[in-house]
């Protein structure tokens, strides 16, 4: 929804809430798409959310809104809602969304809701809840179309009209053997262009791209993106088809994982600031800032070691911020590129040296360019040897920073440490230390610091 439309809708709803204009609110709420309402809910108080939710007319619309709301908002919204009312809404929602919600509730609350559902629904949800929520099993949809190899096109169409009316993703028809094992897939388009008596085994594609129930959700997202499919089937240890992961869930995964990685790289935790308390945010950020603090102390000690020599070249300290800043910037660029490449599967650990040498070359060329510029300024302002010293310091800082920024995340990935978590603090701190150290080493050799 465009930002201006969101603002207009939000302002209108807030104004009507203040006036208590229930009739007008009722019309707006029930004409607005659930996805747009979910955006508005982010900016409302809990009382306003409850008031607005009560104005939603149909159970189906409430179920759509439940599916679109952010989990933190939804959990608070239903906290004091009668279990019978919640169960009625959950019955209209996709099973994977219901399982996600139940996983966020207390065991007692989740059990109370399961007890209000039919035996078939509760068993299906309990099966989904067995899997880790970050895996294909935890995000899969157990409603899919599965038919036997000997089924004809005519029989398949009849089954679609009678048995699979409510299936969320009808674009793919999966073919299974007598034991429920996945053996092929057919698109809906293929089905409608073949003669009615054609058997599925003669038109199905047997090279089916599938994932296992324990496959990480990031890998699932990569597979869907790589093969440009609308859904990917999920199989268990015996290759039995147990569910599908649809593209709408994959979009959510990509957004969540990207946000999580950016927050981790910044040392700000995994959740957005609006969902965390002041003390929790402080506790999460403290260790990462402590790493930067230690780096600053080490840089201070290095500068202090050269304090006596600096008395004759005090102006050298004026160039420290730009040397450290240029190194830090290119180090952040390199590490961000590599972390993203590892996350999306565009880079793998076998390319570690290739990536490092490429970034090393880029860092040197950029360092050479900016080293000439800042060196020229130092040359004009002070003397030729000062210009050479500062120029070489910038070249070494940016070259080393590019190498460190590309190498560190790949090393962490190699030892099974999440590069998004450890790369940012380690890279920035080490680059600051190395930049200062090499700067004064170069100054010692050329200027006899």
C-alpha positions as a Python dict, from the first residue, in 0.01 Angstrom:
ca = {
    (1, 'X'): (0, 0, 0),
    (2, 'X'): (153, 339, -98),
    (3, 'X'): (273, 551, 193),
    (4, 'X'): (35, 839, 120),
    (5, 'X'): (-267, 606, 107),
    (6, 'X'): (-158, 447, 434),
    (7, 'X'): (-127, 788, 597),
    (8, 'X'): (-469, 896, 473),
    (9, 'X'): (-631, 573, 594),
    (10, 'X'): (-457, 595, 932),
    (11, 'X'): (-548, 961, 983),
    (12, 'X'): (-910, 892, 887),
    (13, 'X'): (-942, 594, 1123),
    (14, 'X'): (-777, 780, 1413),
    (15, 'X'): (-1007, 1079, 1362),
    (16, 'X'): (-1317, 859, 1356),
    (17, 'X'): (-1197, 669, 1664),
    (18, 'X'): (-1163, 996, 1856),
    (19, 'X'): (-1515, 1093, 1753),
    (20, 'X'): (-1656, 748, 1829),
    (21, 'X'): (-1805, 732, 1479),
    (22, 'X'): (-1875, 359, 1485),
    (23, 'X'): (-2098, 355, 1174),
    (24, 'X'): (-1837, 522, 952),
    (25, 'X'): (-1559, 309, 1101),
    (26, 'X'): (-1760, -6, 1033),
    (27, 'X'): (-1791, 85, 665),
    (28, 'X'): (-1422, 166, 626),
    (29, 'X'): (-1297, -140, 814),
    (30, 'X'): (-1508, -384, 617),
    (31, 'X'): (-1419, -230, 280),
    (32, 'X'): (-1043, -217, 350),
    (33, 'X'): (-819, -510, 261),
    (34, 'X'): (-688, -702, 562),
    (35, 'X'): (-326, -633, 460),
    (36, 'X'): (-393, -257, 468),
    (37, 'X'): (-567, -282, 805),
    (38, 'X'): (-269, -474, 942),
    (39, 'X'): (-44, -179, 855),
    (40, 'X'): (-280, 62, 1033),
    (41, 'X'): (-282, -158, 1346),
    (42, 'X'): (93, -91, 1394),
    (43, 'X'): (18, 272, 1482),
    (44, 'X'): (-280, 217, 1713),
    (45, 'X'): (-300, 157, 2087),
    (46, 'X'): (-424, -180, 2211),
    (47, 'X'): (-761, -27, 2300),
    (48, 'X'): (-795, 122, 1952),
    (49, 'X'): (-697, -212, 1795),
    (50, 'X'): (-962, -395, 1997),
    (51, 'X'): (-1224, -136, 1904),
    (52, 'X'): (-1140, -164, 1536),
    (53, 'X'): (-1126, -544, 1543),
    (54, 'X'): (-1474, -568, 1698),
    (55, 'X'): (-1610, -373, 1401),
    (56, 'X'): (-1491, -636, 1151),
    (57, 'X'): (-1814, -796, 1034),
    (58, 'X'): (-1740, -1148, 909),
    (59, 'X'): (-1533, -1428, 1061),
    (60, 'X'): (-1359, -1473, 727),
    (61, 'X'): (-1241, -1110, 726),
    (62, 'X'): (-1121, -1148, 1086),
    (63, 'X'): (-928, -1460, 985),
    (64, 'X'): (-761, -1272, 700),
    (65, 'X'): (-667, -993, 942),
    (66, 'X'): (-523, -1248, 1187),
    (67, 'X'): (-303, -1385, 907),
    (68, 'X'): (-176, -1038, 813),
    (69, 'X'): (-108, -896, 1160),
    (70, 'X'): (243, -900, 1303),
    (71, 'X'): (284, -1173, 1563),
    (72, 'X'): (357, -937, 1855),
    (73, 'X'): (44, -734, 1781),
    (74, 'X'): (-173, -1043, 1732),
    (75, 'X'): (-61, -1209, 2059),
    (76, 'X'): (-148, -895, 2258),
    (77, 'X'): (-477, -850, 2073),
    (78, 'X'): (-607, -1199, 2162),
    (79, 'X'): (-465, -1206, 2515),
    (80, 'X'): (-802, -1131, 2679),
    (81, 'X'): (-1023, -1257, 2395),
    (82, 'X'): (-1251, -1553, 2477),
    (83, 'X'): (-1104, -1883, 2358),
    (84, 'X'): (-1428, -1977, 2178),
    (85, 'X'): (-1413, -1660, 1969),
    (86, 'X'): (-1047, -1718, 1880),
    (87, 'X'): (-1109, -2083, 1785),
    (88, 'X'): (-1392, -1978, 1554),
    (89, 'X'): (-1156, -1743, 1370),
    (90, 'X'): (-866, -1991, 1361),
    (91, 'X'): (-1092, -2244, 1188),
    (92, 'X'): (-1100, -2009, 885),
    (93, 'X'): (-722, -1961, 867),
    (94, 'X'): (-454, -2162, 682),
    (95, 'X'): (-307, -2432, 906),
    (96, 'X'): (49, -2299, 886),
    (97, 'X'): (-61, -1955, 1010),
    (98, 'X'): (-256, -2114, 1296),
    (99, 'X'): (45, -2325, 1395),
    (100, 'X'): (267, -2015, 1397),
    (101, 'X'): (23, -1837, 1628),
    (102, 'X'): (-19, -2131, 1866),
    (103, 'X'): (359, -2159, 1889),
    (104, 'X'): (372, -1803, 2029),
    (105, 'X'): (111, -1867, 2300),
    (106, 'X'): (156, -2032, 2639),
    (107, 'X'): (111, -2409, 2651),
    (108, 'X'): (-212, -2379, 2850),
    (109, 'X'): (-361, -2122, 2611),
    (110, 'X'): (-260, -2325, 2304),
    (111, 'X'): (-404, -2646, 2454),
    (112, 'X'): (-732, -2470, 2537),
    (113, 'X'): (-766, -2360, 2174),
    (114, 'X'): (-675, -2704, 2038),
    (115, 'X'): (-941, -2862, 2260),
    (116, 'X'): (-1206, -2640, 2096),
    (117, 'X'): (-1114, -2758, 1746),
    (118, 'X'): (-1222, -3073, 1567),
    (119, 'X'): (-1009, -3383, 1616),
    (120, 'X'): (-883, -3365, 1258),
    (121, 'X'): (-782, -2998, 1288),
    (122, 'X'): (-609, -3041, 1623),
    (123, 'X'): (-414, -3346, 1506),
    (124, 'X'): (-301, -3160, 1195),
    (125, 'X'): (-185, -2862, 1402),
    (126, 'X'): (-10, -3079, 1662),
    (127, 'X'): (178, -3246, 1375),
    (128, 'X'): (296, -2905, 1250),
    (129, 'X'): (394, -2792, 1599),
    (130, 'X'): (633, -3088, 1625),
    (131, 'X'): (869, -2920, 1382),
    (132, 'X'): (1107, -2633, 1451),
    (133, 'X'): (939, -2310, 1341),
    (134, 'X'): (1253, -2216, 1143),
    (135, 'X'): (1235, -2528, 923),
    (136, 'X'): (1031, -2633, 621),
    (137, 'X'): (817, -2852, 848),
    (138, 'X'): (738, -2556, 1072),
    (139, 'X'): (623, -2328, 788),
    (140, 'X'): (466, -2580, 551),
    (141, 'X'): (99, -2593, 458),
    (142, 'X'): (-46, -2946, 502),
    (143, 'X'): (-323, -2880, 247),
    (144, 'X'): (-217, -2984, -102),
    (145, 'X'): (-338, -3183, -403),
    (146, 'X'): (-192, -3535, -419),
    (147, 'X'): (-316, -3798, -667),
    (148, 'X'): (-208, -4144, -778),
    (149, 'X'): (-14, -4213, -1098),
    (150, 'X'): (-298, -4405, -1263),
    (151, 'X'): (-550, -4122, -1216),
    (152, 'X'): (-678, -3978, -1546),
    (153, 'X'): (-706, -3610, -1635),
    (154, 'X'): (-1086, -3636, -1623),
    (155, 'X'): (-1081, -3789, -1274),
    (156, 'X'): (-834, -3526, -1159),
    (157, 'X'): (-1056, -3239, -1272),
    (158, 'X'): (-1354, -3399, -1097),
    (159, 'X'): (-1147, -3432, -778),
    (160, 'X'): (-1050, -3064, -800),
    (161, 'X'): (-1417, -2968, -827),
    (162, 'X'): (-1531, -3187, -536),
    (163, 'X'): (-1247, -3267, -295),
    (164, 'X'): (-993, -2985, -331),
    (165, 'X'): (-1213, -2675, -351),
    (166, 'X'): (-1048, -2503, -52),
    (167, 'X'): (-685, -2585, -131),
    (168, 'X'): (-476, -2265, -107),
    (169, 'X'): (-230, -2351, -386),
    (170, 'X'): (-411, -2537, -669),
    (171, 'X'): (-153, -2451, -938),
    (172, 'X'): (53, -2765, -877),
    (173, 'X'): (-80, -3121, -859),
    (174, 'X'): (155, -3367, -694),
    (175, 'X'): (167, -3733, -793),
    (176, 'X'): (235, -3995, -527),
    (177, 'X'): (274, -4373, -525),
    (178, 'X'): (71, -4619, -317),
    (179, 'X'): (276, -4532, -9),
    (180, 'X'): (229, -4156, -44),
    (181, 'X'): (584, -4099, -168),
    (182, 'X'): (633, -3805, -405),
    (183, 'X'): (708, -3922, -759),
    (184, 'X'): (602, -3634, -986),
    (185, 'X'): (436, -3298, -1034),
    (186, 'X'): (193, -3152, -1289),
    (187, 'X'): (91, -2792, -1344),
    (188, 'X'): (-275, -2700, -1371),
    (189, 'X'): (-210, -2580, -1726),
    (190, 'X'): (-75, -2921, -1831),
    (191, 'X'): (-387, -3087, -1696),
    (192, 'X'): (-640, -2886, -1897),
    (193, 'X'): (-467, -2921, -2237),
    (194, 'X'): (-440, -3302, -2248),
    (195, 'X'): (-712, -3551, -2353),
    (196, 'X'): (-948, -3651, -2065),
    (197, 'X'): (-828, -4016, -2055),
    (198, 'X'): (-460, -3925, -2023),
    (199, 'X'): (-304, -4077, -1710),
    (200, 'X'): (-101, -3854, -1481),
    (201, 'X'): (208, -4075, -1497),
    (202, 'X'): (243, -4003, -1869),
    (203, 'X'): (250, -3624, -1836),
    (204, 'X'): (408, -3568, -1493),
    (205, 'X'): (757, -3424, -1445),
    (206, 'X'): (966, -3664, -1241),
    (207, 'X'): (1256, -3432, -1158),
    (208, 'X'): (1067, -3268, -872),
    (209, 'X'): (1246, -3008, -662),
    (210, 'X'): (1156, -3081, -299),
    (211, 'X'): (1280, -3013, 54),
    (212, 'X'): (1281, -3218, 373),
    (213, 'X'): (1088, -3128, 687),
    (214, 'X'): (1411, -3032, 867),
    (215, 'X'): (1545, -2808, 588),
    (216, 'X'): (1619, -2458, 718),
    (217, 'X'): (1368, -2196, 604),
    (218, 'X'): (1644, -1983, 447),
    (219, 'X'): (1743, -2274, 225),
    (220, 'X'): (1376, -2322, 132),
    (221, 'X'): (1356, -1956, 28),
    (222, 'X'): (1672, -1991, -183),
    (223, 'X'): (1529, -2297, -361),
    (224, 'X'): (1200, -2125, -442),
    (225, 'X'): (1387, -1820, -573),
    (226, 'X'): (1633, -2031, -775),
    (227, 'X'): (1373, -2243, -953),
    (228, 'X'): (1102, -1972, -982),
    (229, 'X'): (825, -2193, -846),
    (230, 'X'): (508, -2087, -666),
    (231, 'X'): (537, -2369, -413),
    (232, 'X'): (788, -2635, -313),
    (233, 'X'): (679, -2979, -178),
    (234, 'X'): (798, -3097, 163),
    (235, 'X'): (878, -3465, 224),
    (236, 'X'): (970, -3662, 536),
    (237, 'X'): (1252, -3914, 591),
    (238, 'X'): (1074, -4177, 378),
    (239, 'X'): (1009, -3929, 90),
    (240, 'X'): (639, -3919, 179),
    (241, 'X'): (471, -3592, 79),
    (242, 'X'): (358, -3412, 396),
    (243, 'X'): (309, -3049, 290),
    (244, 'X'): (408, -2757, 70),
    (245, 'X'): (573, -2421, 129),
    (246, 'X'): (407, -2148, -76),
    (247, 'X'): (566, -1838, -226),
    (248, 'X'): (381, -1599, 9),
    (249, 'X'): (550, -1767, 305),
    (250, 'X'): (885, -1745, 125),
    (251, 'X'): (843, -1369, 81),
    (252, 'X'): (784, -1338, 456),
    (253, 'X'): (1094, -1548, 524),
    (254, 'X'): (1313, -1334, 298),
    (255, 'X'): (1192, -1016, 466),
    (256, 'X'): (1235, -1155, 817),
    (257, 'X'): (1579, -1301, 753),
    (258, 'X'): (1704, -984, 581),
    (259, 'X'): (1584, -771, 873),
    (260, 'X'): (1735, -1013, 1123),
    (261, 'X'): (2073, -1017, 947),
    (262, 'X'): (2091, -637, 924),
    (263, 'X'): (2010, -603, 1293),
    (264, 'X'): (2266, -868, 1383),
    (265, 'X'): (2536, -698, 1175),
    (266, 'X'): (2463, -372, 1355),
    (267, 'X'): (2485, -549, 1693),
    (268, 'X'): (2124, -452, 1772),
    (269, 'X'): (1982, -801, 1826),
    (270, 'X'): (1723, -978, 1616),
    (271, 'X'): (1406, -781, 1692),
    (272, 'X'): (1291, -436, 1591),
    (273, 'X'): (1326, -163, 1853),
    (274, 'X'): (949, -113, 1884),
    (275, 'X'): (908, -474, 2004),
    (276, 'X'): (1177, -447, 2274),
    (277, 'X'): (1193, -274, 2610),
    (278, 'X'): (1463, -17, 2691),
    (279, 'X'): (1646, -257, 2922),
    (280, 'X'): (1628, -549, 2677),
    (281, 'X'): (1765, -333, 2394),
    (282, 'X'): (2044, -210, 2623),
    (283, 'X'): (2135, -564, 2730),
    (284, 'X'): (2148, -685, 2368),
    (285, 'X'): (2365, -400, 2242),
    (286, 'X'): (2603, -384, 2539),
    (287, 'X'): (2834, -676, 2446),
    (288, 'X'): (2886, -556, 2089),
    (289, 'X'): (2963, -200, 2193),
    (290, 'X'): (3203, -345, 2452),
    (291, 'X'): (3402, -497, 2164),
    (292, 'X'): (3428, -152, 2003),
    (293, 'X'): (3531, -8, 2338),
    (294, 'X'): (3817, -255, 2369),
    (295, 'X'): (3922, -170, 2014),
    (296, 'X'): (3926, 200, 2101),
    (297, 'X'): (4138, 132, 2410),
    (298, 'X'): (4392, -65, 2204),
    (299, 'X'): (4403, 214, 1943),
    (300, 'X'): (4458, 461, 2228),
    (301, 'X'): (4750, 255, 2360),
    (302, 'X'): (4904, 239, 2011),
    (303, 'X'): (4882, 617, 1974),
    (304, 'X'): (5019, 659, 2327),
    (305, 'X'): (5321, 445, 2234),
    (306, 'X'): (5414, 702, 1970),
    (307, 'X'): (5328, 1000, 2190),
    (308, 'X'): (5687, 1123, 2225),
    (309, 'X'): (5749, 1124, 1851),
    (310, 'X'): (5415, 1291, 1782),
    (311, 'X'): (5530, 1604, 1965),
    (312, 'X'): (5727, 1696, 1656),
    (313, 'X'): (5450, 1588, 1415),
    (314, 'X'): (5131, 1682, 1597),
    (315, 'X'): (4953, 1746, 1266),
    (316, 'X'): (4964, 1370, 1190),
    (317, 'X'): (4687, 1314, 1445),
    (318, 'X'): (4453, 1528, 1233),
    (319, 'X'): (4457, 1259, 964),
    (320, 'X'): (4365, 970, 1198),
    (321, 'X'): (3986, 1010, 1163),
    (322, 'X'): (3993, 1006, 781),
    (323, 'X'): (4234, 710, 766),
    (324, 'X'): (4024, 506, 1012),
    (325, 'X'): (3698, 623, 852),
    (326, 'X'): (3798, 527, 497),
    (327, 'X'): (3917, 188, 616),
    (328, 'X'): (3601, 131, 820),
    (329, 'X'): (3375, 225, 529),
    (330, 'X'): (3531, -8, 275),
    (331, 'X'): (3552, -285, 535),
    (332, 'X'): (3178, -250, 601),
    (333, 'X'): (3108, -254, 226),
    (334, 'X'): (3312, -572, 171),
    (335, 'X'): (3165, -754, 471),
    (336, 'X'): (2808, -658, 375),
    (337, 'X'): (2859, -784, 19),
    (338, 'X'): (3003, -1115, 141),
    (339, 'X'): (2743, -1171, 416),
    (340, 'X'): (2464, -1107, 167),
    (341, 'X'): (2627, -1338, -89),
    (342, 'X'): (2653, -1617, 169),
    (343, 'X'): (2292, -1562, 281),
    (344, 'X'): (2152, -1573, -72),
    (345, 'X'): (2371, -1862, -187),
    (346, 'X'): (2549, -1654, -451),
    (347, 'X'): (2879, -1716, -272),
    (348, 'X'): (3008, -2039, -122),
    (349, 'X'): (3303, -2124, 102),
    (350, 'X'): (3501, -2272, -187),
    (351, 'X'): (3537, -1917, -323),
    (352, 'X'): (3704, -1783, -8),
    (353, 'X'): (4040, -1700, -168),
    (354, 'X'): (3889, -1579, -493),
    (355, 'X'): (3660, -1339, -306),
    (356, 'X'): (3938, -1219, -75),
    (357, 'X'): (4185, -1143, -357),
    (358, 'X'): (3914, -966, -558),
    (359, 'X'): (3821, -742, -263),
    (360, 'X'): (4192, -693, -190),
    (361, 'X'): (4244, -561, -544),
    (362, 'X'): (3938, -337, -518),
    (363, 'X'): (4056, -205, -182),
    (364, 'X'): (4401, -128, -321),
    (365, 'X'): (4266, 59, -625),
    (366, 'X'): (4025, 264, -414),
    (367, 'X'): (4297, 323, -156),
    (368, 'X'): (4539, 436, -427),
    (369, 'X'): (4286, 686, -561),
    (370, 'X'): (4194, 835, -224),
    (371, 'X'): (4554, 807, -100),
    (372, 'X'): (4664, 1033, -384),
    (373, 'X'): (4397, 1287, -296),
    (374, 'X'): (4465, 1306, 77),
    (375, 'X'): (4839, 1272, 23),
    (376, 'X'): (4832, 1571, -211),
    (377, 'X'): (4654, 1777, 54),
    (378, 'X'): (4914, 1679, 317),
    (379, 'X'): (5193, 1755, 68),
    (380, 'X'): (5060, 2106, -3),
    (381, 'X'): (4976, 2182, 361),
    (382, 'X'): (5293, 2039, 520),
    (383, 'X'): (5575, 1870, 326),
    (384, 'X'): (5629, 1597, 60),
    (385, 'X'): (5720, 1320, 307),
    (386, 'X'): (5408, 1389, 511),
    (387, 'X'): (5205, 1358, 192),
    (388, 'X'): (5367, 1023, 112),
    (389, 'X'): (5312, 901, 469),
    (390, 'X'): (4943, 990, 478),
    (391, 'X'): (4886, 858, 124),
    (392, 'X'): (5047, 522, 200),
    (393, 'X'): (4851, 501, 527),
    (394, 'X'): (4523, 544, 340),
    (395, 'X'): (4626, 282, 81),
    (396, 'X'): (4726, 30, 350),
    (397, 'X'): (4416, 102, 561),
    (398, 'X'): (4169, 54, 274),
    (399, 'X'): (4351, -247, 129),
    (400, 'X'): (4369, -429, 462),
    (401, 'X'): (4010, -331, 545),
    (402, 'X'): (3877, -478, 221),
    (403, 'X'): (4068, -800, 284),
    (404, 'X'): (3950, -827, 646),
    (405, 'X'): (3593, -736, 553),
    (406, 'X'): (3574, -1015, 295),
    (407, 'X'): (3777, -1278, 480),
    (408, 'X'): (3621, -1258, 827),
    (409, 'X'): (3259, -1349, 736),
    (410, 'X'): (3377, -1643, 524),
    (411, 'X'): (3599, -1770, 805),
    (412, 'X'): (3311, -1745, 1052),
    (413, 'X'): (3085, -1929, 807),
    (414, 'X'): (3352, -2199, 770),
    (415, 'X'): (3356, -2263, 1147),
    (416, 'X'): (2972, -2259, 1160),
    (417, 'X'): (2939, -1921, 1331),
    (418, 'X'): (2669, -1695, 1191),
    (419, 'X'): (2867, -1429, 998),
    (420, 'X'): (2586, -1177, 1036),
    (421, 'X'): (2629, -1185, 1415),
    (422, 'X'): (3006, -1166, 1452),
    (423, 'X'): (3128, -984, 1141),
    (424, 'X'): (3026, -624, 1214),
    (425, 'X'): (3191, -570, 1557),
    (426, 'X'): (3498, -779, 1471),
    (427, 'X'): (3563, -608, 1137),
    (428, 'X'): (3516, -247, 1253),
    (429, 'X'): (3725, -298, 1568),
    (430, 'X'): (4013, -479, 1395),
    (431, 'X'): (4023, -225, 1110),
    (432, 'X'): (4050, 67, 1354),
    (433, 'X'): (4342, -100, 1531),
    (434, 'X'): (4524, -201, 1213),
    (435, 'X'): (4473, 140, 1049),
    (436, 'X'): (4631, 327, 1340),
    (437, 'X'): (4913, 73, 1377),
    (438, 'X'): (5019, 81, 1011),
    (439, 'X'): (4982, 460, 995),
    (440, 'X'): (5234, 514, 1271),
    (441, 'X'): (5464, 237, 1147),
    (442, 'X'): (5481, 410, 807),
    (443, 'X'): (5535, 746, 980),
    (444, 'X'): (5816, 592, 1188),
    (445, 'X'): (5999, 469, 880),
    (446, 'X'): (5951, 777, 660),
    (447, 'X'): (5944, 1061, 912),
    (448, 'X'): (6151, 898, 1192),
    (449, 'X'): (5860, 948, 1431),
}
